[in-house]
């Protein structure tokens, strides 16, 4: 949901920090036009939380596993 320029002006530094931390673009409506503030560089995937403890096995086991018995057309 776009915000108006007055709300942006009132909270500019907080909103800019929020865009940098989350990677989520901020949309602002100004004179009937939509503007978007986005972080430059990097990927949106860079902002996902790291889950190093997610896999309970060696990743190589998943790569070389025969999944043909699990597949159903």
Buried (B, 14 or more C-beta within 10 A) or exposed (E): EEBEEEEBEEEEEEBBEBBEEEBEEBBBBEEEEEBEBEBEEEEEEEEEEEEEEEEEEEEEEEEEEEEEEEEEE
